[in-house]
Amino acid sequence: MENSKIVIKTENLTKIYGEGEVAVRAINNVDLTIKAGEFTALVGPSGSGKTTLLNMIGGLDAPTSGKVWIDKVDISTLSNNRLIDFRLHNIGFVFQAYNLIPVLTAKENIEFIMLLQKRPKAERQQRVLALLKEVGLSDKKDSRPDALSGGQQQRVAVARALASKPKFILADEPTANLDSKTAGKLLDTMAALNHEEGITFIFSTHDQRVIERAHRVITLVDGAIAKDELIEYPSDHAQPETA
């Protein structure tokens, strides 16, 4: 995979909140390329822009200026319906606030994306049960979010993101509220999917456990890339370009 292709690219990406004297430049002219199969951590102090950058890459937040391409698609040109459809079939999200559907059980929350994708019932059920076992929640499959702890909800959210085996997984503090053993197991699962299936991962994180597993660590300070380090990359993957 020496010529692994660029699958995510940002150009002069900027996000400004507010106007005039109270304007806050959350992301400041970020140029970034991510190649297929990367396992990348976005790090930096609180308020550095990690979550904002992740949300713009995923099309959840529109930039003030600049562009985002995913698989050579300029997502800023897509209509709202086309953008929703694009995300549905290409991107898995892990949100810091979990964003589970309150009226659905753990099993139904994990299955939901595959249901929207019209995956066969047998495939959905097999995948959900395997993921529930992987995250240690087989006994909670029929529990709704309000009956789960914060850590259990986080594990359901991670399983939901993994369920449809998307090309890209964007994870905002995916190990928050998890003990070391559970976090390690989840990260091992993600690393295996990255290595075996080529899923591209981008994490926004403060967690050293995530950073230690990342192949590339991008440090943001005041909305700009301050450092872009190649930490370790498997020999059968291409080394990413620095931004």
Residue pairs with C-beta under 8 A, 6 or more apart in sequence:
1 36
1 37
1 236
1 237
1 238
2 238
3 238
4 35
4 36
4 37
4 237
4 238
5 35
5 36
6 33
6 34
6 35
6 36
6 241
7 34
7 35
7 36
7 70
7 71
7 167
7 168
7 200
8 32
8 33
8 34
8 57
8 68
8 69
8 70
8 168
8 200
8 202
9 32
9 33
9 34
9 67
9 68
9 69
10 30
10 31
10 32
10 33
10 53
10 56
10 57
10 66
10 67
10 68
10 69
11 31
11 66
11 67
11 69
12 29
12 30
12 31
12 65
12 66
12 67
13 27
13 29
13 30
13 31
13 32
13 53
13 56
13 63
13 65
13 66
13 67
13 68
14 25
14 27
14 28
14 29
14 30
14 63
14 64
14 65
14 66
15 25
15 26
15 27
15 49
15 52
15 56
15 61
15 63
15 64
15 223
16 23
16 24
16 25
16 26
16 64
17 23
17 24
17 26
18 24
25 222
25 223
26 49
26 52
26 223
27 49
27 52
27 53
27 56
27 63
27 223
27 224
28 49
28 222
28 223
28 224
29 66
29 224
30 53
30 66
30 223
30 224
30 225
30 243
31 243
32 218
32 225
32 243
33 240
33 241
33 243
34 40
34 200
34 202
34 240
35 200
35 238
35 240
35 241
36 198
36 200
36 238
37 194
37 198
37 199
37 200
37 237
37 238
38 200
38 201
38 202
38 215
38 216
38 237
38 240
39 190
39 191
39 194
39 200
39 201
39 213
39 214
39 215
39 216
40 201
40 202
40 203
40 214
40 215
40 216
40 217
40 218
40 240
41 202
41 203
41 204
41 205
41 210
41 211
41 214
41 216
41 217
41 218
42 50
42 53
42 54
42 202
42 203
42 204
42 205
42 218
42 220
43 50
43 205
43 206
43 211
43 217
43 218
43 219
43 220
44 50
44 219
44 220
44 221
44 226
45 221
46 206
48 220
48 221
48 222
48 223
49 220
49 222
49 223
49 224
50 172
50 204
50 205
50 220
51 96
51 172
51 204
52 61
52 223
53 204
53 220
54 170
54 172
54 202
54 204
55 61
55 172
56 62
56 63
56 68
57 68
57 70
57 170
57 202
58 87
58 91
58 93
58 168
58 170
59 68
59 70
59 75
59 78
59 83
59 86
59 87
59 91
60 93
62 76
63 76
67 74
67 76
68 74
68 75
68 76
69 75
70 86
70 90
70 91
70 168
71 90
71 167
73 86
75 83
75 86
78 86
87 93
88 113
88 116
88 117
89 117
89 166
90 166
90 167
90 168
91 166
91 167
91 168
91 169
91 170
92 113
92 160
92 161
92 162
92 163
92 164
92 166
92 168
92 169
92 170
93 99
93 161
93 169
93 170
93 171
93 172
94 157
94 158
94 161
94 169
94 170
94 171
94 172
94 174
95 157
95 172
96 172
96 173
96 176
98 145
98 150
98 153
98 154
98 156
98 157
99 157
100 109
100 145
100 153
100 156
100 157
100 160
101 108
101 109
101 112
101 145
102 144
102 145
102 146
103 144
104 112
104 144
105 141
105 142
105 143
105 144
106 132
106 137
106 140
106 141
106 142
106 143
106 144
106 145
106 148
106 152
106 156
107 128
107 129
107 132
107 141
107 142
109 145
109 156
109 160
110 128
110 131
110 132
110 156
110 159
110 160
110 163
111 124
111 125
111 128
111 163
112 160
113 160
113 163
113 164
114 123
114 124
114 127
114 128
114 163
114 164
115 124
117 164
119 164
127 163
128 141
128 159
128 163
129 138
129 141
131 159
131 162
131 163
132 138
132 140
132 141
132 159
134 159
134 185
134 189
135 155
135 156
135 158
135 159
135 182
135 185
135 186
135 189
136 155
136 182
136 185
137 152
137 155
137 156
137 159
140 147
140 148
140 152
143 152
145 153
145 156
148 156
149 177
150 177
151 177
151 178
151 179
151 182
154 174
154 175
154 176
154 177
154 178
155 178
155 182
155 186
157 174
158 171
158 174
158 186
158 190
161 169
161 171
162 169
162 189
162 190
162 193
165 193
165 197
165 199
166 199
167 199
167 200
168 199
168 200
168 201
168 202
169 190
169 199
169 200
169 201
169 202
170 202
171 190
171 201
171 202
171 203
171 204
171 205
172 203
172 204
173 204
173 205
173 206
173 207
174 186
174 190
174 203
174 205
174 210
175 183
175 186
175 187
175 205
175 207
175 209
175 210
176 207
178 186
180 209
183 207
183 209
184 209
187 209
187 210
187 213
190 201
191 213
193 199
194 200
194 201
195 234
203 210
203 214
205 211
211 217
214 231
215 230
215 231
215 232
215 233
215 234
215 237
215 240
216 228
216 229
216 230
216 231
216 233
216 240
217 227
217 228
217 229
217 231
218 225
218 227
218 228
218 229
218 243
219 225
219 226
219 227
219 228
219 229
220 226
225 243
228 242
228 243
230 239
230 240
230 242
233 239
233 240
